[in-house]
Amino acid sequence: MNKVSVAQRASEPSNRPALMRNLRAVLLLRGAQRFMLIASILVPFFAHYGQDIQEIFWLESFYALTVLLMEVPSGYLADRYGRVAVLRAGAVLWSLSWLLLLNVDDFAGLMVFELLGGIATALLSGADLALLFDTERELAQREAERPNRAVRKLFVIGMVAEGAASLSATVLLFNGGINLVITTQTGCGLLVFLASLFLYEPTRSRQPNTARHGEFQKLCNVLGALWRQSVFMRRLLGALCSWPVVNVLAIWLMQRVWVELELGLVHFGWIWCLLQVVGAVTGHVAHDAERLIGPSRVIYLIAALALAGLLMLGASDLALALIGSVLLFAARGFFSVLFMDAMNHRIESEYRATINSLLGFGFRLGFVVSAGLLGWVFAEFGLWITVFFLTTMTLTLCLTLMLPLAYELSAQSAPDSRS
């Protein structure tokens, strides 16, 4: 199924520069998209357009729903019609959404902005990883010693971009106000489109034009086989959908804890930037840590970092809360790189974008449900009970998914260590 034809082999010398260009273009696209200046100033940003807290809630909920509904279809489109085509479509919509923002002055206009941004986010997510992973894989066929680090590269560049954006937003606000922030953000949106123009479709990503019914049936068979493959695979799928939920919820609570413990708002920008760097560094060294202490011990480490971080968040002490924040971002870096890399090495190239989108759908659906539950706990019982409740959720996932995964990996390596 994965044999390279004579014609394809003949084209290898000419398409290697295009594949190498992919390595830079995909990372530029991800970095420009994740350079979200408005993320750290979301409330002032929407207030600039005359929106109150309730309207901001509706706008962000509409955006989240759009991404959720488009997540799986976007992955399917990327696998059927090519990752480059879908990424370029997403880049166009992403750029249009920010250009539209320059002329928006009411709630209806912001709804259109969120709609375009939500569709664009769904189109860009999953397809970029699939394209970069297959680019690395095709290059590795010619360079046997070349490791596939697509997941690590995308994660690290995303974290660095988010950290730089949080710091840049503060500087831009002080020097030019919210209008300068919006103009700069629009420029980053156009940079996403520019990067998409330099993308190249690897040979292994192309699918024959089969009947849709037969293709859908084959996809169902692949997903069914993936689910039935082993208990380990089911736990891996479960962890990839559920663990990021508690991690993001912890990050969501983190800033509320800082406010409660009277950390000045002036410090939020540089601390947030530092935390993103911590996540980027742990993501970058994740494979080295796995080789050094073994995959099972890395999973134990991820679980321990997350639980310790949450316990420190709930300790009602600012210094401990900040240390706990560092531990949570460190756990995020290790998990995001190692677990997504493990999954992508176990799935077929032709359905990579769809399966990654399904994982994204599982995460977003879990987040919607869990965030609603956590919001109710917060409203009824307050912040510290909410932190305790999230710690309990995390402990449950550790006992049901993370520790069994680590134990199984340890059992698999035991015969090798005795030989």
SVG drawing of the C-alpha trace seen along z (x, -y; Angstrom):
<svg xmlns="http://www.w3.org/2000/svg" viewBox="-26 -55 47 68">
<polyline fill="none" stroke="black" stroke-width="0.4" points="0.0,0.0 2.9,-2.4 5.2,-1.4 6.7,-4.2 6.2,-4.0 9.0,-4.4 7.7,-7.8 7.6,-8.9 11.2,-7.7 12.3,-9.7 10.8,-12.8 12.6,-12.5 15.6,-14.7 13.3,-17.5 10.7,-17.4 13.2,-17.3 13.6,-21.1 9.8,-21.4 9.7,-19.0 12.4,-21.0 10.5,-24.2 7.5,-22.5 9.4,-22.2 9.7,-26.0 6.4,-26.9 4.3,-24.7 6.1,-26.0 5.7,-29.6 2.0,-29.0 1.5,-27.5 3.6,-30.2 1.7,-33.0 -1.6,-31.5 -0.7,-30.9 0.7,-34.5 -2.6,-35.5 -2.2,-39.0 -5.8,-39.2 -5.6,-35.9 -4.2,-37.7 -6.5,-40.7 -9.7,-39.1 -12.1,-41.1 -10.6,-44.6 -10.4,-43.5 -14.2,-42.9 -14.9,-45.8 -13.3,-48.0 -16.2,-46.9 -18.8,-47.7 -19.4,-44.2 -20.2,-43.3 -19.3,-40.1 -22.5,-38.3 -22.0,-39.1 -18.4,-38.0 -19.6,-34.7 -22.0,-34.2 -19.3,-35.2 -16.7,-32.7 -19.3,-30.0 -20.3,-30.4 -16.6,-30.2 -16.1,-27.0 -19.3,-25.5 -18.2,-26.3 -14.8,-24.7 -16.4,-21.6 -18.8,-21.0 -16.2,-21.6 -13.4,-19.5 -14.1,-16.1 -15.3,-17.3 -12.1,-19.4 -9.9,-16.4 -11.9,-14.3 -11.6,-17.0 -7.8,-17.2 -7.4,-13.5 -9.6,-13.3 -8.6,-16.5 -5.1,-17.1 -3.7,-18.8 -2.3,-21.7 -5.7,-22.6 -7.4,-22.6 -4.6,-24.5 -4.8,-27.2 -8.6,-27.4 -8.2,-27.8 -5.5,-30.4 -7.8,-32.4 -10.6,-32.4 -8.3,-33.2 -6.9,-36.2 -10.4,-37.3 -11.6,-37.1 -8.9,-39.6 -9.4,-41.9 -13.1,-42.0 -12.3,-43.0 -10.9,-46.3 -14.4,-47.4 -16.6,-45.7 -18.5,-47.9 -21.4,-45.7 -22.3,-42.3 -23.4,-40.9 -20.1,-41.7 -18.2,-40.0 -20.4,-36.9 -19.2,-36.7 -15.7,-37.2 -16.0,-34.3 -17.7,-32.1 -14.8,-32.7 -12.2,-32.2 -13.9,-29.0 -14.0,-27.4 -10.4,-28.5 -9.2,-27.1 -10.8,-23.7 -9.3,-23.6 -5.9,-24.5 -5.8,-22.2 -4.9,-18.5 -4.0,-19.2 -0.8,-21.0 0.4,-18.2 -0.6,-15.6 1.3,-17.5 4.4,-18.0 4.5,-14.5 4.2,-13.0 6.8,-15.4 9.2,-14.2 8.3,-10.6 9.0,-11.0 12.4,-12.7 13.2,-9.9 12.7,-7.3 15.8,-8.9 17.7,-9.7 17.5,-6.6 18.9,-8.3 16.5,-11.3 14.1,-11.2 10.5,-12.4 10.0,-15.3 6.9,-16.9 4.8,-16.8 7.6,-18.4 8.4,-21.1 4.7,-22.2 4.1,-22.1 7.3,-24.1 6.7,-26.8 3.1,-27.2 4.1,-27.6 6.9,-30.1 4.5,-32.1 1.8,-32.2 4.4,-33.3 5.8,-36.0 2.3,-37.2 1.4,-37.7 4.5,-39.8 4.0,-41.7 0.3,-42.5 1.4,-44.4 4.0,-46.4 1.6,-47.3 -1.1,-48.3 1.2,-50.7 2.6,-52.2 -0.4,-52.3 -3.5,-51.1 -6.0,-48.4 -6.0,-49.7 -2.3,-48.9 -3.0,-45.4 -5.7,-44.7 -3.6,-46.0 -0.7,-43.9 -2.9,-40.8 -4.3,-41.4 -0.8,-41.4 -0.2,-38.0 -3.4,-36.7 -2.0,-37.7 1.3,-36.0 -0.7,-32.7 -2.0,-33.0 1.5,-33.9 3.0,-30.8 0.3,-28.6 1.4,-29.6 4.7,-27.8 3.3,-24.4 3.8,-21.2 1.8,-18.0 4.0,-15.0 3.5,-11.9 2.4,-9.8 -0.5,-12.2 -2.2,-11.8 -5.2,-9.5 -6.8,-8.0 -10.2,-9.3 -12.3,-6.4 -16.1,-6.4 -17.2,-8.2 -19.2,-5.3 -16.2,-3.0 -13.8,-5.5 -16.1,-6.1 -16.4,-2.4 -12.6,-2.0 -12.2,-4.8 -14.7,-3.2 -12.8,0.1 -9.5,-1.7 -11.0,-3.4 -12.6,-0.1 -9.3,1.7 -7.5,-1.1 -10.0,-0.8 -9.9,3.0 -6.1,3.2 -5.4,3.4 -6.3,2.1 -3.2,0.0 -4.5,-1.8 -7.9,-2.4 -6.2,-3.9 -4.0,-6.0 -7.0,-7.4 -8.8,-8.0 -5.8,-9.9 -5.4,-12.1 -9.1,-13.1 -9.3,-13.6 -6.0,-14.6 -5.7,-17.8 -9.2,-18.8 -8.0,-18.8 -4.8,-20.5 -6.6,-23.3 -9.1,-23.7 -6.2,-23.9 -4.6,-26.7 -8.1,-28.4 -8.3,-28.3 -4.6,-29.4 -5.1,-33.1 -8.2,-33.2 -6.0,-31.8 -3.4,-34.5 -6.1,-37.2 -7.4,-35.7 -3.9,-35.7 -3.5,-39.4 -0.9,-39.0 -0.7,-42.4 -2.1,-42.4 1.1,-44.1 3.0,-40.8 0.6,-38.6 2.2,-39.2 5.8,-38.2 4.7,-35.3 2.5,-33.9 5.3,-34.3 7.7,-32.4 5.2,-29.6 4.9,-29.2 8.6,-28.9 8.6,-26.2 6.1,-24.3 8.2,-24.8 11.4,-23.6 9.8,-20.4 8.2,-19.7 11.6,-20.1 13.4,-17.7 10.5,-15.2 12.0,-12.6 15.4,-13.0 13.6,-12.4 11.9,-9.4 15.2,-7.9 16.9,-8.8 14.4,-7.4 12.1,-5.3 8.5,-5.8 6.8,-4.4 8.7,-6.7 7.9,-9.7 4.2,-9.0 4.6,-8.7 6.5,-12.0 3.7,-13.7 1.1,-12.5 3.2,-13.6 3.8,-17.0 0.1,-17.6 -1.1,-16.5 1.6,-18.4 0.9,-21.5 -2.8,-21.4 -2.2,-20.7 0.1,-23.8 -2.5,-25.9 -5.0,-25.0 -2.5,-25.8 -3.7,-29.5 -0.1,-30.7 1.1,-32.8 4.6,-31.5 3.3,-27.9 0.7,-28.7 3.3,-30.1 5.5,-27.0 2.4,-24.9 1.7,-26.8 5.3,-26.0 4.7,-22.3 1.4,-22.2 3.0,-23.7 5.9,-21.3 3.5,-18.4 1.7,-19.9 4.9,-20.0 5.9,-16.4 2.3,-15.0 1.5,-17.0 4.7,-15.9 5.0,-12.3 1.4,-11.2 0.6,-12.8 3.8,-11.4 3.0,-7.9 -0.4,-8.1 0.8,-9.4 3.4,-6.7 0.5,-4.1 -1.9,-5.4 -2.0,-5.3 -0.9,-8.3 -4.0,-8.5 -6.3,-9.0 -3.9,-11.0 -5.7,-14.3 -9.1,-12.7 -7.9,-10.8 -6.1,-13.9 -9.3,-15.9 -11.3,-13.2 -9.0,-13.5 -9.5,-17.3 -13.3,-16.7 -13.1,-14.4 -11.0,-17.0 -13.4,-19.9 -16.5,-17.9 -14.9,-16.9 -14.0,-20.5 -17.5,-21.8 -19.0,-19.2 -16.3,-19.5 -16.1,-23.3 -19.8,-23.5 -19.5,-21.2 -16.5,-23.1 -18.4,-26.4 -21.3,-25.1 -18.9,-23.9 -17.3,-27.3 -20.6,-29.2 -21.9,-26.9 -18.8,-26.3 -16.2,-28.8 -12.6,-28.8 -10.8,-26.5 -13.4,-23.7 -13.2,-24.0 -9.4,-23.5 -9.9,-20.5 -12.6,-19.1 -10.3,-19.4 -7.5,-17.7 -9.9,-14.8 -10.7,-14.6 -7.0,-14.6 -6.3,-11.8 -9.1,-9.8 -7.6,-10.0 -4.2,-9.1 -5.6,-5.9 -7.7,-4.8 -5.6,-5.9 -2.1,-7.2 -0.8,-4.7 -2.2,-1.7 -0.5,-3.0 2.8,-3.3 2.4,0.1 1.7,1.7 4.8,0.0 6.9,1.2 5.6,4.8 6.4,4.7 10.0,3.6 10.5,6.1 11.5,9.0 14.0,6.8 15.6,5.7 16.1,9.4 17.6,10.5"/>
</svg>
